[in-house]
Amino acid sequence: MNSANVQYTISGGPDGKVVAGIAIVDGRFAEANVGRVSKPDCRVSLSHDLLSDIVDGSVDLDAAYMTGGIKVEGDHALWLVDLSELNGQVMEALLHLPPAPA
């Protein structure tokens, strides 16, 4: 996996539902931006509370996926295997995204 675009939907946060795009370039986390992704390789959804728990270490990301707290549509292998080493960075970036411009 060299490059990928993943769209995340985070529900129940202080700003309501937030949709964000994550860009992976040359196998590295490149950027996170508020907004939809054109033709994402996969779509991931989870709650803001779960995202917070994953980032603070009280919930394991793999366990959250296996118990249904994280939903993945599209290229599951990309998210589960190829991006597994980057998911910690990605979750941290998602938790600290600025609110969408009004």
All heavy atoms as an XYZ file, in Angstrom:
743
protein
N       0.848     -1.167      0.000
C       0.000      0.000      0.000
C       0.898      1.235      0.000
O       1.668      1.454      0.905
C      -0.886     -0.036      1.245
C      -1.867      1.065      1.395
S      -1.437      2.554      2.330
C      -0.458      1.979      3.663
N       0.801      1.996     -1.050
C       1.561      3.235     -1.125
C       0.726      4.436     -0.727
O       1.147      5.271      0.038
C       2.125      3.447     -2.529
C       3.269      2.504     -2.816
O       3.989      2.124     -1.918
N       3.431      2.125     -4.057
N      -0.469      4.521     -1.300
C      -1.326      5.667     -1.034
C      -2.758      5.213     -0.840
O      -3.174      4.209     -1.423
C      -1.257      6.669     -2.197
O       0.057      7.150     -2.335
N      -3.486      5.953     -0.028
C      -4.889      5.620      0.225
C      -5.610      6.853      0.744
O      -4.990      7.738      1.338
C      -5.003      4.492      1.243
N      -6.893      6.880      0.506
C      -7.769      7.905      1.064
C      -8.881      7.205      1.819
O      -9.549      6.332      1.267
C      -8.353      8.783     -0.042
C      -7.313      9.671     -0.662
O      -6.651     10.423      0.031
N      -7.150      9.580     -1.970
N      -9.043      7.573      3.066
C     -10.043      6.946      3.921
C     -10.958      8.033      4.454
O     -10.490      9.080      4.922
C      -9.381      6.182      5.092
C     -10.435      5.517      5.964
C      -8.382      5.162      4.562
N     -12.249      7.774      4.376
C     -13.227      8.717      4.916
C     -13.734      8.196      6.252
O     -14.138      7.039      6.351
C     -14.388      8.890      3.949
C     -15.434      9.869      4.439
C     -16.461     10.147      3.376
O     -16.134     10.707      2.343
N     -17.697      9.746      3.632
N     -13.680      9.034      7.270
C     -14.161      8.686      8.609
C     -15.403      9.503      8.921
O     -15.453     10.698      8.616
C     -13.095      9.007      9.660
C     -11.966      8.020      9.692
C     -10.910      8.103      8.798
C     -11.952      6.987     10.623
C      -9.873      7.189      8.815
C     -10.918      6.072     10.656
C      -9.885      6.177      9.749
O      -8.858      5.265      9.782
N     -16.374      8.864      9.536
C     -17.542      9.553     10.070
C     -17.532      9.328     11.572
O     -17.547      8.185     12.035
C     -18.848      9.028      9.450
O     -18.775      9.212      8.032
C     -20.053      9.767     10.005
N     -17.487     10.418     12.311
C     -17.438     10.358     13.770
C     -18.721     10.992     14.292
O     -18.990     12.167     14.045
C     -16.206     11.112     14.300
C     -14.944     10.524     13.655
C     -16.138     11.031     15.816
C     -13.790     11.454     13.619
N     -19.507     10.195     14.984
C     -20.808     10.666     15.461
C     -20.763     10.993     16.951
O     -19.922     10.489     17.688
C     -21.875      9.601     15.193
O     -21.542      8.409     15.878
N     -21.681     11.862     17.362
C     -21.868     12.139     18.785
C     -20.823     13.011     19.433
O     -20.711     13.021     20.654
N     -20.079     13.749     18.662
C     -19.061     14.622     19.234
C     -19.626     15.971     19.631
O     -20.810     16.249     19.424
N     -18.791     16.834     20.183
C     -19.252     18.156     20.605
C     -19.792     18.992     19.441
O     -20.616     19.871     19.644
C     -18.014     18.802     21.225
C     -16.876     17.895     20.964
C     -17.402     16.592     20.492
N     -19.318     18.715     18.223
C     -19.793     19.435     17.039
C     -20.787     18.604     16.230
O     -21.010     18.881     15.059
C     -18.601     19.818     16.147
C     -17.634     20.747     16.848
O     -18.108     21.707     17.493
O     -16.420     20.516     16.767
N     -21.365     17.569     16.849
C     -22.275     16.679     16.128
C     -21.486     15.694     15.284
O     -20.360     15.340     15.609
N     -22.081     15.273     14.186
C     -21.416     14.322     13.295
C     -20.375     15.047     12.453
O     -20.645     16.097     11.890
C     -22.434     13.635     12.384
C     -21.810     12.607     11.473
C     -22.834     11.716     10.814
C     -23.481     12.380      9.633
N     -24.331     11.461      8.865
N     -19.163     14.477     12.413
C     -18.072     15.056     11.644
C     -17.604     14.031     10.622
O     -17.398     12.863     10.949
C     -16.881     15.450     12.556
C     -15.691     15.911     11.750
C     -17.309     16.511     13.553
N     -17.453     14.480      9.394
C     -16.894     13.641      8.340
C     -15.512     14.182      8.027
O     -15.328     15.397      7.865
C     -17.783     13.656      7.077
C     -17.152     12.836      5.962
C     -19.177     13.126      7.404
N     -14.531     13.284      7.979
C     -13.151     13.710      7.756
C     -12.453     12.760      6.800
O     -12.776     11.576      6.733
C     -12.399     13.741      9.080
N     -11.498     13.292      6.092
C     -10.696     12.493      5.180
C      -9.276     12.370      5.683
O      -8.706     13.317      6.222
N      -8.731     11.182      5.514
C      -7.356     10.898      5.889
C      -6.605     10.514      4.622
O      -7.059      9.657      3.870
C      -7.287      9.731      6.899
C      -8.013     10.080      8.184
C      -5.847      9.312      7.155
C      -7.388     11.172      8.993
N      -5.469     11.137      4.403
C      -4.635     10.813      3.248
C      -3.385     10.074      3.715
O      -2.700     10.515      4.645
C      -4.245     12.076      2.499
N      -3.122      8.950      3.060
C      -1.904      8.186      3.278
C      -1.102      8.314      1.980
O      -1.611      8.009      0.903
C      -2.202      6.701      3.561
C      -3.180      6.550      4.733
C      -0.915      5.917      3.779
C      -2.720      7.082      6.050
N       0.126      8.775      2.084
C       0.979      8.962      0.912
C       2.308      8.253      1.167
O       2.928      8.443      2.225
C       1.213     10.467      0.636
C       2.134     10.657     -0.558
C      -0.107     11.189      0.416
N       2.722      7.436      0.210
C       3.972      6.675      0.330
C       4.037      5.884      1.632
O       5.068      5.816      2.288
C       5.192      7.607      0.215
C       5.305      8.244     -1.156
O       4.885      7.602     -2.153
O       5.785      9.382     -1.242
N       2.893      5.324      2.025
C       2.834      4.485      3.216
C       2.877      5.225      4.532
O       3.010      4.614      5.579
N       2.751      6.555      4.493
C       2.813      7.364      5.718
C       1.556      8.212      5.852
O       0.991      8.660      4.863
C       4.026      8.291      5.689
C       5.333      7.567      5.633
C       6.465      8.579      5.567
N       7.716      7.962      5.213
C       8.577      7.465      6.084
N       8.311      7.505      7.367
N       9.701      6.930      5.677
N       1.162      8.452      7.096
C       0.038      9.340      7.364
C       0.440     10.734      6.919
O       1.442     11.283      7.379
C      -0.296      9.303      8.861
C      -1.264     10.363      9.294
C      -2.520     10.446      8.734
C      -0.908     11.282     10.259
C      -3.414     11.425      9.136
C      -1.782     12.259     10.680
C      -3.039     12.328     10.105
N      -0.333     11.324      5.992
C       0.025     12.628      5.435
C      -0.814     13.755      6.018
O      -0.267     14.787      6.414
C      -0.096     12.605      3.916
N      -2.143     13.580      6.036
C      -2.983     14.671      6.525
C      -4.380     14.196      6.870
O      -4.830     13.166      6.392
C      -3.062     15.805      5.513
C      -3.744     15.427      4.215
C      -3.777     16.580      3.218
O      -3.645     17.751      3.621
O      -3.953     16.296      2.034
N      -5.038     15.004      7.694
C      -6.440     14.796      8.054
C      -7.160     16.113      7.832
O      -6.671     17.164      8.247
C      -6.555     14.380      9.519
N      -8.285     16.056      7.159
C      -9.067     17.260      6.867
C     -10.541     16.991      7.094
O     -11.028     15.897      6.786
C      -8.883     17.688      5.406
C      -7.484     18.144      5.122
O      -7.025     19.108      5.710
N      -6.795     17.447      4.242
N     -11.247     17.996      7.593
C     -12.691     17.893      7.723
C     -13.287     17.937      6.320
O     -12.880     18.747      5.497
C     -13.252     19.039      8.594
C     -14.769     19.025      8.594
C     -12.704     18.943     10.003
N     -14.219     17.038      6.051
C     -14.897     17.009      4.760
C     -14.873     15.632      4.131
O     -14.108     14.755      4.534
N     -15.740     15.454      3.177
C     -15.859     14.180      2.472
C     -14.677     13.943      1.545
O     -14.033     14.880      1.092
C     -17.148     14.140      1.680
C     -18.366     14.245      2.570
C     -19.637     13.867      1.821
N     -20.775     13.991      2.685
C     -21.140     13.097      3.606
N     -20.428     12.013      3.768
N     -22.194     13.290      4.363
N     -14.427     12.676      1.269
C     -13.357     12.252      0.373
C     -13.973     11.826     -0.946
O     -14.951     11.073     -0.966
C     -12.567     11.077      0.992
C     -11.549     10.527      0.023
C     -11.917     11.498      2.288
N     -13.405     12.286     -2.037
C     -13.843     11.845     -3.350
C     -13.273     10.452     -3.612
O     -12.054     10.255     -3.535
C     -13.343     12.824     -4.411
O     -13.688     12.363     -5.697
N     -14.132      9.494     -3.827
C     -13.734      8.104     -4.112
C     -12.804      7.515     -3.041
O     -11.670      7.130     -3.328
C     -13.086      8.004     -5.485
C     -13.995      8.405     -6.616
C     -13.305      8.264     -7.954
C     -14.221      8.765     -9.060
N     -13.577      8.714    -10.367
N     -13.273      7.433     -1.792
C     -12.423      6.854     -0.743
C     -12.191      5.363     -0.981
O     -13.043      4.668     -1.535
C     -13.221      7.085      0.538
C     -14.638      7.163      0.090
C     -14.595      7.790     -1.272
N     -11.040      4.882     -0.544
C     -10.742      3.457     -0.637
C     -11.566      2.669      0.363
O     -11.906      1.515      0.132
C      -9.250      3.218     -0.404
C      -8.413      3.893     -1.475
O      -8.524      3.476     -2.645
O      -7.682      4.847     -1.151
N     -11.875      3.286      1.490
C     -12.800      2.696      2.453
C     -13.393      3.811      3.309
O     -12.877      4.925      3.351
C     -12.147      1.611      3.306
S     -10.830      2.137      4.386
N     -14.511      3.461      3.944
C     -15.196      4.384      4.846
C     -15.253      3.734      6.221
O     -15.589      2.561      6.339
C     -16.612      4.659      4.350
C     -16.671      5.466      3.093
C     -18.136      5.692      2.662
N     -18.226      6.527      1.500
C     -18.200      6.066      0.248
N     -18.085      4.784      0.013
N     -18.294      6.909     -0.763
N     -14.942      4.521      7.236
C     -14.905      4.019      8.609
C     -15.809      4.903      9.450
O     -15.777      6.124      9.324
C     -13.458      4.053      9.164
C     -13.422      3.535     10.591
C     -12.520      3.254      8.262
N     -16.620      4.291     10.304
C     -17.470      5.079     11.191
C     -17.356      4.574     12.625
O     -17.202      3.373     12.868
C     -18.925      5.060     10.720
O     -19.417      3.753     10.678
N     -17.398      5.534     13.549
C     -17.351      5.230     14.972
C     -17.847      6.448     15.737
O     -17.988      7.530     15.169
C     -15.935      4.855     15.420
C     -14.852      5.934     15.430
C     -13.727      5.497     16.359
C     -14.289      6.171     14.048
N     -18.107      6.253     17.022
C     -18.583      7.365     17.849
C     -17.403      8.158     18.400
O     -16.280      7.639     18.529
C     -19.427      6.834     19.010
O     -18.594      6.193     19.964
N     -17.679      9.400     18.745
C     -16.660     10.257     19.341
C     -16.183      9.683     20.676
O     -14.988      9.713     20.984
C     -17.208     11.675     19.526
C     -16.190     12.637     20.005
N     -15.960     12.860     21.343
C     -15.316     13.430     19.332
C     -14.993     13.746     21.460
N     -14.594     14.121     20.264
N     -17.110      9.145     21.460
C     -16.729      8.548     22.748
C     -15.768      7.378     22.552
O     -14.776      7.258     23.276
C     -17.963      8.075     23.528
C     -18.774      9.227     24.083
O     -18.253     10.366     24.160
O     -19.950      8.995     24.445
N     -16.054      6.522     21.571
C     -15.173      5.387     21.301
C     -13.818      5.878     20.811
O     -12.776      5.369     21.234
C     -15.811      4.434     20.288
C     -14.997      3.200     19.931
C     -14.640      2.379     21.170
C     -15.743      2.349     18.910
N     -13.818      6.863     19.926
C     -12.560      7.445     19.445
C     -11.725      7.944     20.618
O     -10.519      7.668     20.702
C     -12.856      8.577     18.459
C     -11.664      9.362     17.917
C     -10.710      8.469     17.147
C     -12.144     10.511     17.061
N     -12.340      8.659     21.540
C     -11.633      9.156     22.734
C     -11.062      8.021     23.554
O      -9.914      8.087     24.024
C     -12.572      9.992     23.606
O     -12.973     11.151     22.941
N     -11.860      6.955     23.737
C     -11.401      5.799     24.519
C     -10.234      5.077     23.839
O      -9.322      4.592     24.511
C     -12.551      4.824     24.755
C     -13.597      5.363     25.713
O     -13.308      6.357     26.430
O     -14.713      4.799     25.744
N     -10.248      5.015     22.516
C      -9.144      4.392     21.783
C      -7.874      5.221     21.945
O      -6.800      4.692     22.225
C      -9.508      4.204     20.293
C     -10.596      3.139     20.149
C      -8.279      3.847     19.462
C     -11.248      3.092     18.771
N      -8.001      6.521     21.787
C      -6.831      7.401     21.890
C      -6.244      7.385     23.294
O      -5.017      7.367     23.460
C      -7.177      8.835     21.431
C      -6.062      9.811     21.766
C      -7.461      8.857     19.930
N      -7.092      7.360     24.332
C      -6.537      7.358     25.695
C      -6.105      5.968     26.157
O      -5.571      5.805     27.245
C      -7.479      8.036     26.694
C      -8.674      7.203     27.118
O      -8.694      5.974     26.929
O      -9.624      7.802     27.661
N      -6.313      4.952     25.320
C      -5.822      3.614     25.620
C      -6.745      2.750     26.442
O      -6.409      1.615     26.768
N      -7.937      3.236     26.776
C      -8.844      2.427     27.586
C      -9.605      1.393     26.757
O     -10.167      0.455     27.313
C      -9.815      3.309     28.378
O     -10.625      4.082     27.521
N      -9.608      1.550     25.425
C     -10.228      0.568     24.531
C      -9.231      0.244     23.419
O      -8.637      1.150     22.830
C     -11.543      1.104     23.913
C     -12.086      0.164     22.857
C     -12.588      1.344     24.993
N      -9.059     -1.044     23.150
C      -8.187     -1.499     22.076
C      -8.900     -1.331     20.727
O     -10.069     -1.709     20.595
C      -7.827     -2.972     22.302
C      -6.957     -3.516     21.202
O      -5.779     -3.111     21.125
O      -7.465     -4.334     20.402
N      -8.205     -0.777     19.751
C      -8.790     -0.523     18.442
C      -9.305     -1.810     17.791
O     -10.407     -1.847     17.256
C      -7.756      0.162     17.538
C      -8.306      0.611     16.211
C      -8.086      2.096     16.038
C      -7.637     -0.135     15.096
N      -8.525     -2.872     17.838
C      -8.958     -4.141     17.239
C     -10.200     -4.688     17.937
O     -11.116     -5.189     17.287
C      -7.832     -5.176     17.285
C      -6.660     -4.798     16.385
O      -6.890     -4.127     15.355
O      -5.521     -5.173     16.715
N     -10.234     -4.586     19.258
C     -11.403     -5.051     20.006
C     -12.632     -4.218     19.644
O     -13.736     -4.755     19.506
C     -11.144     -4.985     21.499
N     -12.444     -2.913     19.480
C     -13.562     -2.043     19.091
C     -14.127     -2.450     17.735
O     -15.340     -2.452     17.533
C     -13.110     -0.586     19.071
N     -13.260     -2.819     16.815
C     -13.719     -3.279     15.494
C     -14.453     -4.619     15.621
O     -15.543     -4.796     15.080
C     -12.539     -3.402     14.527
C     -12.931     -4.063     13.237
C     -13.629     -3.351     12.269
C     -12.633     -5.394     12.988
C     -14.020     -3.954     11.082
C     -13.018     -5.999     11.815
C     -13.707     -5.282     10.860
O     -14.099     -5.890      9.698
N     -13.853     -5.554     16.350
C     -14.428     -6.902     16.444
C     -15.772     -6.911     17.169
O     -16.602     -7.772     16.907
C     -13.445     -7.853     17.110
C     -12.255     -8.160     16.218
S     -11.157     -9.428     16.866
C     -10.356     -8.555     18.177
N     -16.010     -5.947     18.056
C     -17.282     -5.904     18.776
C     -18.311     -5.005     18.094
O     -19.394     -4.790     18.617
C     -17.075     -5.443     20.231
O     -16.453     -4.162     20.235
C     -16.231     -6.451     21.007
N     -17.959     -4.458     16.927
C     -18.920     -3.675     16.153
C     -18.944     -2.194     16.433
O     -19.755     -1.474     15.855
N     -18.058     -1.701     17.278
C     -18.018     -0.277     17.564
C     -17.462      0.537     16.403
O     -17.751      1.715     16.271
N     -16.638     -0.110     15.588
C     -16.085      0.518     14.389
C     -16.625     -0.243     13.193
O     -16.514     -1.462     13.123
C     -14.549      0.472     14.376
C     -13.990      1.252     15.567
C     -13.999      1.006     13.059
C     -12.489      1.159     15.711
N     -17.208      0.485     12.266
C     -17.747     -0.105     11.038
C     -16.845      0.298      9.880
O     -16.449      1.461      9.770
C     -19.160      0.401     10.754
C     -20.114      0.265     11.912
C     -20.729     -1.092     11.937
C     -21.871     -1.109     12.913
N     -21.744     -1.973     14.009
N     -16.536     -0.662      9.006
C     -15.699     -0.395      7.841
C     -16.451     -0.839      6.596
O     -16.958     -1.961      6.545
C     -14.347     -1.140      7.936
C     -13.497     -0.877      6.693
C     -13.594     -0.740      9.195
N     -16.525      0.052      5.619
C     -17.121     -0.258      4.323
C     -16.049     -0.106      3.256
O     -15.217      0.796      3.343
C     -18.262      0.709      4.001
C     -19.426      0.656      4.950
C     -20.455      1.724      4.603
O     -20.581      2.103      3.430
O     -21.107      2.201      5.542
N     -16.097     -0.952      2.261
C     -15.112     -0.864      1.184
C     -13.974     -1.836      1.419
O     -14.194     -2.984      1.794
N     -12.762     -1.384      1.220
C     -11.571     -2.228      1.295
C     -11.197     -2.501      2.755
O     -10.374     -1.805      3.351
C     -10.420     -1.547      0.549
C      -9.206     -2.433      0.381
O      -9.115     -3.478      1.054
O      -8.339     -2.071     -0.436
N     -11.815     -3.558      3.322
C     -11.554     -3.924      4.717
C     -10.076     -4.235      4.958
O      -9.510     -3.850      5.969
C     -12.388     -5.142      5.128
C     -13.815     -4.850      5.358
N     -14.688     -4.593      4.338
C     -14.533     -4.763      6.502
C     -15.891     -4.372      4.830
N     -15.821     -4.462      6.150
N      -9.465     -4.963      4.036
C      -8.060     -5.361      4.209
C      -7.154     -4.137      4.292
O      -6.185     -4.141      5.054
C      -7.619     -6.280      3.081
N      -7.458     -3.114      3.540
C      -6.672     -1.891      3.599
C      -6.655     -1.357      5.025
O      -5.593     -1.090      5.590
C      -7.243     -0.827      2.649
C      -6.643      0.572      2.789
C      -5.246      0.607      2.193
C      -7.534      1.603      2.144
N      -7.841     -1.221      5.618
C      -7.925     -0.653      6.957
C      -7.391     -1.606      8.020
O      -6.643     -1.214      8.911
C      -9.361     -0.245      7.282
C      -9.437      0.609      8.499
C      -9.177      1.939      8.582
C      -9.751      0.182      9.818
N      -9.316      2.367      9.876
C      -9.676      1.304     10.657
C     -10.086     -1.048     10.377
C      -9.927      1.244     12.018
C     -10.344     -1.107     11.744
C     -10.259      0.031     12.549
N      -7.745     -2.880      7.922
C      -7.380     -3.853      8.952
C      -5.910     -4.253      8.920
O      -5.308     -4.488      9.970
C      -8.231     -5.118      8.817
C      -9.690     -4.969      9.197
C     -10.475     -6.190      8.733
C      -9.825     -4.777     10.683
N      -5.343     -4.340      7.730
C      -3.977     -4.851      7.600
C      -3.000     -3.741      7.207
O      -2.068     -3.433      7.939
C      -3.926     -6.006      6.575
C      -2.506     -6.527      6.408
C      -4.863     -7.133      6.990
N      -3.241     -3.142      6.052
C      -2.281     -2.183      5.511
C      -2.114     -0.945      6.387
O      -1.017     -0.413      6.501
C      -2.684     -1.747      4.100
C      -2.667     -2.893      3.097
O      -1.992     -3.908      3.370
O      -3.322     -2.767      2.052
N      -3.198     -0.468      6.978
C      -3.125      0.750      7.786
C      -2.989      0.493      9.281
O      -2.966      1.431     10.075
C      -4.364      1.620      7.540
C      -4.571      2.095      6.103
C      -5.828      2.946      6.012
C      -3.365      2.851      5.596
N      -2.894     -0.762      9.671
C      -2.905     -1.088     11.104
C      -1.814     -0.357     11.884
O      -2.053      0.096     13.007
C      -2.804     -2.596     11.323
O      -1.556     -3.082     10.850
N      -0.636     -0.191     11.315
C       0.444      0.490     12.037
C       0.239      2.001     12.112
O       0.836      2.665     12.951
C       1.783      0.177     11.385
C       2.202     -1.264     11.574
C       3.588     -1.546     11.020
O       4.395     -0.591     10.904
O       3.856     -2.707     10.721
N      -0.615      2.542     11.233
C      -0.850      3.980     11.210
C      -2.106      4.389     11.968
O      -2.321      5.573     12.212
C      -0.969      4.468      9.765
C       0.233      4.219      8.867
C      -0.080      4.662      7.446
C       1.451      4.945      9.393
N      -2.945      3.422     12.328
C      -4.242      3.759     12.910
C      -4.153      4.550     14.209
O      -5.011      5.380     14.486
C      -5.108      2.507     13.080
C      -5.822      2.154     11.795
O      -6.148      3.021     10.996
N      -6.061      0.872     11.584
N      -3.135      4.348     15.003
C      -2.970      5.132     16.221
C      -2.785      6.611     15.909
O      -3.430      7.476     16.509
N      -1.902      6.914     14.958
C      -1.686      8.299     14.524
C      -2.965      8.890     13.950
O      -3.294     10.039     14.209
C      -0.629      8.357     13.418
C       0.788      8.240     13.858
C       1.692      8.357     12.640
O       1.657      7.512     11.757
N       2.500      9.401     12.614
N      -3.651      8.101     13.152
C      -4.877      8.569     12.506
C      -5.936      8.895     13.558
O      -6.570      9.954     13.504
C      -5.396      7.523     11.493
C      -6.808      7.842     11.037
C      -4.450      7.427     10.304
N      -6.134      8.011     14.523
C      -7.145      8.234     15.562
C      -6.826      9.498     16.357
O      -7.713     10.290     16.668
C      -7.250      7.025     16.490
C      -7.761      5.779     15.820
S      -9.481      5.936     15.344
C      -9.588      4.672     14.098
N      -5.569      9.697     16.683
C      -5.149     10.904     17.411
C      -5.463     12.156     16.582
O      -5.994     13.134     17.103
C      -3.650     10.831     17.712
C      -3.114     12.003     18.486
C      -3.410     11.952     19.966
O      -3.525     10.860     20.534
O      -3.550     13.043     20.550
N      -5.154     12.119     15.300
C      -5.422     13.266     14.428
C      -6.920     13.533     14.325
O      -7.360     14.685     14.350
C      -4.832     13.033     13.044
N      -7.710     12.476     14.219
C      -9.166     12.646     14.114
C      -9.744     13.282     15.376
O     -10.632     14.125     15.303
C      -9.843     11.306     13.850
C      -9.643     10.690     12.484
C     -10.153      9.266     12.459
C     -10.303     11.529     11.412
N      -9.229     12.883     16.519
C      -9.754     13.409     17.780
C      -9.472     14.902     17.906
O     -10.241     15.622     18.541
C      -9.143     12.652     18.954
C      -9.704     12.972     20.321
C     -11.198     12.629     20.388
C      -8.961     12.219     21.400
N      -8.433     15.394     17.274
C      -8.037     16.787     17.425
C      -8.287     17.635     16.183
O      -7.694     18.708     16.026
C      -6.568     16.865     17.848
C      -6.350     16.246     19.184
N      -5.841     14.985     19.343
C      -6.621     16.696     20.422
C      -5.797     14.689     20.621
N      -6.268     15.708     21.312
N      -9.175     17.193     15.309
C      -9.520     17.990     14.138
C     -10.225     19.271     14.561
O     -11.042     19.268     15.487
C     -10.481     17.213     13.226
C      -9.858     16.205     12.282
C     -10.963     15.416     11.585
C      -8.964     16.869     11.266
N      -9.939     20.362     13.877
C     -10.697     21.590     14.162
C     -12.117     21.453     13.636
O     -12.372     20.641     12.739
C      -9.920     22.661     13.392
C      -9.250     21.920     12.282
C      -8.961     20.540     12.836
N     -13.063     22.212     14.175
C     -14.437     22.139     13.656
C     -14.477     22.610     12.198
O     -13.629     23.371     11.750
C     -15.231     23.068     14.551
C     -14.244     23.790     15.390
C     -12.920     23.153     15.249
N     -15.486     22.109     11.489
C     -15.664     22.500     10.088
C     -16.007     23.985     10.012
O     -16.694     24.516     10.888
C     -16.773     21.672      9.446
N     -15.522     24.682      8.992
C     -15.879     26.098      8.847
C     -17.379     26.254      8.630
O     -18.007     25.419      8.006
C     -15.089     26.549      7.613
C     -14.386     25.358      7.078
C     -14.663     24.192      7.962
N     -17.927     27.322      9.171
C     -19.369     27.546      9.063
C     -19.746     28.035      7.688
O     -19.012     28.563      6.947
C     -19.805     28.554     10.107
